[in-house]
Amino acid sequence: MTQDRALGRRFDAATFREVLGHYPTGVVVVTGVHPDGEPVGMVLGTFTSVSLEPALVAFMPGAESGTYARLRECPSFVINVLAHDQTDVCRTMAIPADDKFDRVGWRPSPTGAPVLDEAVASIHCRLHDEILAGDHYITLCAVEDLEIVRPVTPLLFFQGGYGGFNPKGLSALGDGDFIEALRLAETARPHIRRLADRYRCESAVLTVLNDDEMTTADSAYAGSAEVYERLGARIPLMPPIGDVYVAHASQEVQDRWCAKAAPDGEVQARYRRRLETVRRDGYAVVQVGAVGAPQYARLHDALDEYASGPLTPSRERAVREVIAEMAHFFEPIDICEDTHYDLGSIVVPVFSPDGGVSMVLRLTQLPQDVPGETVREWVGGLQEAAREVGTALRGEESSAALSAYESWFMM
């Protein structure tokens, strides 16, 4: 009888990985200095506490790991608990390169083992015992000292992706978050109401929450427009979405936004040209075209799924792939009066007193097959409303709301 049959195994390796991939793990880098004087480090997602008396912890490296073969020969270890913003450190330490310790900041522990800069915590220990368990070792370590270095949320690994823990819970927006966004949007409320009535469509104000997301802070409907996007819904700030906000932001924000696209030089160059066009024109349009509606509906479905709540990394990657595939809808166009258009949306920026973009106004669910003259009227009306909102932001009450919003969110 084979060992698999003796254990009653009824699954394959892919199923094993898929099921256990639904359990998140923390990420640590175990470091040491080999007797030959070279630092050694390996990334592990199998670290755990074991015992308080005596103080024991454990990690589980692959039995065939060449890095662990050297690490086990080190006289002591430091287990570095990575922070949520140390994905780059994690990737650097995971690659088999001789100079990886030259590319990260660290200092030697009292025993010489590397302590990584900006980690959450460091646990100083020595090898206590080693147990071979299938294709991995269970490496027990005796803790000699430990400390919290930076009290921030840790880096997590889940379904092939890295992320962080949200201490406010799994909701995308806490109550305080949305309240500040809503207060700012109040300045635009009468204007979007008038726009919806005037153009018989949906009109909305969107605010930026952080480096990665926007939200719909308020909206109005008229004509045949239907309510399908709830207030406070998350909207990913990634190419091609969010170009109007990003176009007027700092170069750092623009670079970060473009970097979220496919790692292809031409693709990113195309998005940079898109930002230049938006800055020049002062607005952005999404052109669906007469035959593009079914595909454009896929974009809405993807955004709905993204807004439905926190997604697993695998689902979020799938949603982001769909969004990236819709980039052709966002290509700049020259509006000609004698041409008819089927638009998905028009977006313009609202500038705050300091010259930055505080929010954007958006028209959607617009009448279709309209002449360019009508499109220009829509753009002009939306830009006029944005200027009026920008003027209102200079008022005492609105200025206070803007200050509170900017202090709460990363702008």
C-alpha positions in Angstrom: 0.0 0.0 0.0 1.4 3.4 -0.9 1.9 6.1 1.7 -0.9 8.2 0.1 -3.4 5.4 0.3 -2.4 4.7 3.9 -3.1 8.4 4.8 -6.4 8.2 3.0 -5.5 10.9 0.5 -8.3 11.8 -1.9 -6.9 15.1 -3.4 -4.1 16.2 -5.7 -1.3 18.8 -5.0 -3.2 21.6 -6.8 -6.2 21.2 -4.6 -4.0 21.1 -1.5 -2.4 24.4 -2.5 -5.8 26.0 -3.5 -7.5 25.2 -0.2 -4.6 26.2 2.0 -4.1 29.3 -0.1 -7.3 30.6 1.5 -5.4 31.0 4.8 -3.2 34.1 5.1 0.2 34.0 6.7 2.6 36.6 8.0 5.9 37.2 6.2 9.3 37.1 7.9 12.9 37.1 6.8 15.1 34.8 8.8 18.7 36.1 8.8 22.1 34.9 10.1 25.8 35.2 9.4 27.4 32.0 8.0 30.7 30.9 9.6 32.4 32.0 6.3 31.4 35.6 7.2 28.6 36.0 4.5 25.1 37.1 5.6 22.3 34.7 4.8 18.6 35.4 4.6 15.4 33.6 3.5 11.8 34.7 3.2 9.3 32.5 5.0 5.5 32.5 5.5 5.6 29.6 8.0 6.7 31.3 11.1 4.8 30.6 14.4 5.1 30.9 18.1 5.4 27.5 19.9 6.0 27.8 23.6 6.3 30.4 26.4 8.1 28.1 28.9 10.6 27.6 27.5 10.4 30.4 24.9 10.3 28.7 21.5 9.3 29.8 18.0 9.5 27.8 14.8 9.7 28.2 11.0 9.4 25.6 8.3 11.8 25.8 5.4 11.8 23.5 2.4 14.0 20.4 2.9 15.7 21.0 -0.4 16.4 24.7 0.1 20.0 25.6 -0.6 19.6 28.9 1.4 18.4 27.0 4.4 21.3 24.6 4.1 23.6 27.6 4.8 21.2 29.3 7.3 21.1 26.2 9.6 24.9 26.5 9.9 24.7 30.0 11.3 25.4 30.3 15.1 22.3 32.5 15.6 19.2 33.8 13.8 17.2 37.0 13.7 13.5 36.5 12.6 12.5 39.9 11.1 8.7 40.4 11.0 8.1 42.5 7.8 5.8 45.5 7.8 2.9 46.0 5.3 5.0 48.5 3.3 8.1 46.3 2.9 7.0 44.3 -0.1 10.1 45.5 -2.0 12.3 44.2 0.9 10.5 40.9 0.7 11.0 40.5 -3.0 14.7 41.5 -2.8 15.4 39.0 0.0 13.5 36.3 -1.9 15.7 36.3 -4.9 18.9 34.2 -5.1 21.4 37.0 -5.4 24.8 37.5 -3.8 24.3 41.2 -3.3 20.8 41.3 -1.8 22.0 42.5 1.6 23.6 45.5 -0.3 20.1 46.5 -1.5 18.4 46.6 1.9 19.1 48.5 5.1 20.2 46.5 8.1 22.4 46.5 11.2 24.1 43.6 13.0 22.5 42.2 16.1 24.7 41.6 19.2 25.5 38.2 17.7 26.1 39.6 14.3 22.9 38.4 12.5 21.3 41.1 10.3 18.4 43.1 11.8 16.5 44.6 8.9 15.6 48.3 9.0 11.9 49.3 9.4 10.7 45.8 10.3 7.9 45.4 12.7 9.8 43.3 15.2 13.0 41.3 15.5 13.3 38.0 17.4 16.8 36.9 18.3 17.2 33.1 18.7 19.4 30.0 18.2 18.6 26.6 16.7 17.0 24.4 19.3 15.8 21.4 17.3 15.0 20.3 13.8 12.4 17.8 12.7 12.0 16.5 9.2 8.3 16.6 8.2 7.6 15.5 4.7 9.3 17.9 2.3 9.9 20.5 4.9 11.7 20.9 8.2 10.1 22.1 11.4 12.9 24.3 12.8 12.5 25.0 16.5 14.4 28.1 17.8 15.1 29.1 21.4 14.3 32.8 21.9 17.1 34.8 23.6 15.8 38.3 23.0 13.0 40.1 21.1 11.8 43.6 20.5 9.2 45.7 18.7 11.0 47.9 16.3 8.2 49.7 14.4 4.6 49.2 15.7 2.8 49.1 12.4 0.6 46.5 10.6 2.5 43.5 9.2 3.0 42.2 5.7 0.6 39.3 4.8 0.8 36.7 2.0 -2.5 35.4 0.7 -3.3 33.5 -2.6 -0.1 34.5 -4.3 -0.3 38.2 -3.3 1.1 40.5 -0.7 -1.0 42.9 1.3 -1.6 44.4 4.7 -4.1 44.1 7.5 -6.7 46.8 7.9 -7.1 47.4 11.7 -10.5 49.1 11.1 -11.9 45.8 9.8 -12.6 44.5 6.3 -14.7 47.4 5.1 -13.1 49.7 2.5 -14.2 52.8 4.3 -14.6 53.5 8.0 -17.4 55.7 9.2 -15.0 58.6 9.8 -13.5 58.2 6.3 -16.8 58.5 4.5 -18.0 61.3 6.7 -15.1 63.5 5.7 -15.5 62.6 2.0 -19.2 63.4 2.3 -18.6 66.7 4.0 -16.4 67.8 1.1 -18.9 66.6 -1.5 -21.7 68.7 0.1 -20.1 71.7 -1.7 -20.8 70.1 -5.1 -24.3 68.7 -4.3 -26.4 71.5 -5.7 -24.3 71.6 -8.8 -24.5 67.9 -9.6 -28.3 68.1 -9.0 -28.6 70.8 -11.7 -26.3 68.9 -14.1 -28.4 65.7 -13.8 -31.7 67.6 -14.5 -30.2 69.7 -17.3 -28.7 66.8 -19.2 -31.1 64.0 -18.1 -28.3 61.7 -16.9 -26.4 60.7 -13.8 -24.1 63.2 -12.3 -21.7 62.5 -9.5 -18.8 63.8 -7.4 -15.9 61.5 -6.7 -13.2 62.0 -4.1 -9.8 60.2 -3.7 -9.3 58.1 -0.6 -5.7 57.1 -0.9 -3.1 56.1 -3.4 -5.2 53.2 -4.6 -8.8 54.1 -4.5 -11.5 56.7 -5.1 -15.2 56.7 -4.0 -18.5 58.1 -5.2 -19.3 60.7 -2.5 -22.6 61.9 -3.9 -24.7 61.5 -7.0 -27.9 62.7 -8.7 -30.2 61.1 -11.4 -32.7 62.4 -13.9 -34.3 61.2 -17.1 -33.8 57.4 -17.7 -30.7 57.2 -15.5 -30.8 54.4 -13.0 -29.2 54.1 -9.5 -26.6 51.3 -9.7 -23.5 52.6 -7.9 -23.9 53.0 -4.1 -22.4 55.9 -2.3 -19.0 55.0 -0.7 -18.3 52.3 -3.2 -14.6 51.7 -3.8 -13.3 52.5 -7.3 -9.7 51.4 -8.1 -7.3 54.2 -8.9 -5.4 52.4 -11.7 -5.0 52.9 -15.4 -7.1 53.8 -17.2 -9.3 54.9 -14.3 -8.6 58.1 -12.3 -6.7 59.9 -15.1 -8.4 63.3 -14.4 -7.2 63.3 -10.8 -3.8 61.9 -11.5 -3.1 64.3 -14.5 -2.9 67.2 -12.1 -1.2 65.5 -9.2 2.5 65.3 -8.4 5.0 63.5 -10.6 5.3 60.9 -7.9 1.5 60.2 -8.0 1.6 60.0 -11.8 4.5 57.6 -11.8 2.8 55.4 -9.2 -0.4 55.3 -11.3 1.3 54.5 -14.5 3.4 51.8 -12.8 0.1 49.9 -12.0 -0.3 49.2 -15.7 1.3 46.3 -17.5 5.1 46.4 -17.2 5.4 47.3 -20.8 7.2 50.5 -21.8 4.8 51.4 -24.6 1.7 50.7 -22.5 3.0 53.1 -19.8 4.1 55.6 -22.3 0.6 55.6 -23.8 -0.9 56.3 -20.3 1.6 59.2 -19.8 0.4 60.7 -23.1 -3.2 60.3 -21.9 -2.3 62.3 -18.8 -0.8 65.0 -21.0 -3.9 65.2 -23.1 -6.2 65.5 -20.0 -4.0 68.3 -18.6 -4.2 70.1 -22.0 -8.0 69.6 -22.5 -9.1 69.9 -18.9 -11.5 66.9 -19.2 -11.6 63.3 -20.1 -14.2 61.3 -22.0 -14.9 57.6 -22.4 -16.2 56.7 -25.8 -18.1 53.5 -26.0 -19.2 53.6 -29.6 -22.2 52.0 -31.2 -20.9 48.4 -31.0 -19.0 48.6 -27.7 -21.8 48.5 -25.2 -21.5 44.7 -24.4 -17.8 45.0 -23.7 -18.3 48.2 -21.8 -20.8 46.4 -19.6 -18.0 44.0 -18.6 -16.2 47.1 -17.2 -19.2 48.0 -15.1 -19.4 44.4 -13.9 -15.8 44.4 -12.9 -16.2 47.7 -11.0 -19.3 46.4 -9.3 -17.3 43.3 -8.1 -14.5 45.5 -6.9 -17.0 47.7 -5.0 -18.8 44.8 -3.4 -16.2 44.4 -0.7 -12.7 43.2 0.0 -11.7 40.7 -2.7 -9.3 37.8 -2.4 -6.0 38.6 -4.2 -6.8 36.2 -7.0 -10.2 37.8 -7.7 -8.8 41.3 -7.4 -6.1 40.4 -10.0 -8.9 39.1 -12.3 -10.9 42.3 -11.9 -7.9 44.5 -12.5 -7.1 42.6 -15.7 -10.6 43.3 -17.0 -10.2 47.0 -16.2 -6.9 47.1 -18.0 -8.4 45.4 -21.1 -10.9 48.3 -21.4 -8.2 50.9 -22.0 -9.2 51.5 -25.6 -12.5 53.1 -24.4 -10.4 55.8 -22.6 -8.3 56.9 -25.6 -8.4 60.7 -26.2 -10.6 61.9 -29.0 -11.0 65.2 -30.9 -14.7 66.2 -30.7 -16.0 67.2 -34.2 -19.3 68.9 -34.5 -20.4 66.8 -37.6 -19.6 63.5 -35.9 -22.0 61.6 -33.6 -20.8 60.0 -30.4 -21.8 57.3 -27.8 -20.1 58.3 -24.6 -19.8 56.4 -21.4 -18.7 59.3 -19.3 -17.2 62.8 -19.1 -15.0 63.8 -16.1 -13.5 67.1 -15.1 -11.4 68.2 -12.2 -12.4 70.5 -9.3 -9.4 72.6 -8.2 -8.9 73.5 -4.6 -7.5 76.9 -3.6 -4.0 75.6 -3.5 -4.2 74.5 -7.1 -4.5 70.8 -6.5 -7.5 68.6 -7.4 -9.8 68.1 -4.5 -12.5 66.1 -6.3 -13.8 65.3 -9.8 -17.3 65.7 -11.3 -18.6 63.1 -13.6 -21.5 62.7 -16.1 -22.6 59.1 -17.0 -25.7 57.4 -18.4 -25.8 60.1 -21.1 -28.0 60.1 -24.2 -26.4 58.2 -27.0 -25.8 58.9 -30.7 -25.4 62.7 -30.1 -23.6 65.2 -32.3 -20.3 66.7 -31.3 -22.0 70.1 -30.7 -24.0 68.4 -27.8 -20.9 66.8 -26.4 -19.1 70.1 -26.3 -22.2 71.6 -24.5 -21.9 68.8 -21.9 -18.2 69.4 -21.4 -18.7 73.2 -21.1 -21.5 72.8 -18.6 -19.5 70.3 -16.5 -16.5 72.6 -16.5 -18.6 75.6 -15.5 -20.0 73.6 -12.5 -16.4 72.5 -11.5 -15.3 76.2 -11.5 -18.3 77.1 -9.3 -17.5 74.3 -6.9 -13.9 75.4 -6.8 -15.0 79.0 -5.9 -17.2 77.6 -3.2 -14.3 75.8 -1.7 -12.8 79.1 -0.8 -15.7 79.8 1.6 -15.0 79.5 5.3 -17.2 76.4 5.9 -16.1 74.6 2.7 -12.5 75.4 3.4 -12.7 73.8 6.8 -14.2 70.7 5.2 -11.4 70.6 2.7 -8.7 70.9 5.4 -10.3 68.1 7.4 -10.5 65.9 4.3 -6.9 66.5 3.3 -5.7 65.8 6.8 -7.6 62.5 6.9 -6.7 61.2 3.5 -3.4 60.8 1.6 -3.6 63.3 -1.2 
